[in-house]
Amino acid sequence: MNKLVRLAPNLMEEELPKLNSSQLVVVDQLIEQKNDTTLEELVSQLEEKVGVRVSRATMGRVVLKLKLTRKKNFARNGARN
C-alpha cells in the first residue's frame, strides 16, 4: 500500500536577536561619536567595547534598524572632483 505523506515546509526556528538592547545603545553611541565610521570599524569597536562580534552585514541591518545615518567623509577617501 502506498501511504500519502504530507511534507510541511521546512520552518526554521525563530532566530534570536544578535544584539540586546544595551548593545544597540553602544552601537548608537559609537555612531554618534564618529558618524563616518565604516561598518567594519563599527564591528571592531563593538567587539572591543562589549565582547560581541557580529558580521558586517548584521551591523548594516542594525544601523538600518536604529534608523541611523552615517555621514560619508570624502576627505578620508581622497578628494573627488
C-alpha positions in Angstrom: 0.0 0.0 0.0 1.1 3.5 -0.8 0.8 5.9 2.0 0.3 9.6 1.3 3.0 11.5 3.1 2.4 15.2 3.7 5.5 17.3 3.7 5.4 20.5 5.7 7.6 23.4 4.6 10.9 23.5 6.4 10.3 26.0 9.1 13.4 27.5 10.7 13.4 28.1 14.4 12.8 31.7 15.3 16.1 33.5 15.3 17.1 35.4 18.3 18.3 39.0 18.0 22.1 39.2 17.5 22.4 42.2 19.9 20.4 43.0 23.0 19.1 46.5 23.8 22.2 47.6 25.8 24.5 46.6 22.9 22.3 48.5 20.5 22.8 51.6 22.7 26.5 51.1 22.4 26.2 51.0 18.6 24.2 54.2 18.7 26.9 55.9 20.8 29.7 54.7 18.6 28.0 56.2 15.5 27.2 59.4 17.4 30.8 59.8 18.4 32.1 59.4 14.8 29.3 59.2 12.2 31.6 58.4 9.2 32.8 55.1 10.7 32.7 52.2 8.3 30.7 49.1 9.1 33.9 47.1 9.5 35.1 49.7 12.0 31.8 49.5 13.9 32.1 45.7 14.1 35.6 46.0 15.6 34.7 48.8 18.0 31.6 46.9 19.2 33.7 43.8 19.9 36.2 45.9 21.8 33.5 47.5 23.9 31.2 44.6 24.7 33.0 41.5 23.6 30.4 40.6 20.9 31.4 40.1 17.3 28.8 40.4 14.5 29.2 40.3 10.8 29.4 43.4 8.6 26.0 42.5 7.1 24.5 42.2 10.6 25.9 45.6 11.6 24.4 47.1 8.4 21.0 45.7 9.4 21.5 47.1 13.0 22.3 50.6 11.6 19.1 50.4 9.5 17.0 49.2 12.4 18.2 52.1 14.6 17.4 54.4 11.7 20.8 56.0 12.0 22.7 57.6 9.1 26.4 57.6 8.6 28.0 60.6 7.0 30.4 59.8 4.3 33.7 61.7 4.7 35.1 62.4 1.3 38.3 63.8 2.7 39.0 60.4 4.2 38.6 58.6 0.9 40.5 61.2 -1.1 39.2 64.3 -2.8 36.9 63.8 -5.8 36.3 66.4 -8.4 
